[in-house]
């Protein structure tokens, strides 16, 4: 009887844990991509500012 209890407990918690892990990996990938995109955009904007400021004005 106690073996059935623990088996049922494990089988009922496992899907929740797996879905949580999948969600965590997906959110981690999204946040990393966003951070890299923002970093890249900031670098590009800095280069454009430097390029614009280094050209002679008429």
Number of C-alpha atoms within 10 A of each C-alpha: 5 7 8 9 10 11 10 12 11 11 11 11 10 12 11 11 11 11 11 12 12 12 12 12 12 12 12 12 12 12 12 12 12 12 12 12 12 12 12 12 12 12 12 12 12 12 12 12 11 11 10 11 10 9 8 6 6 3
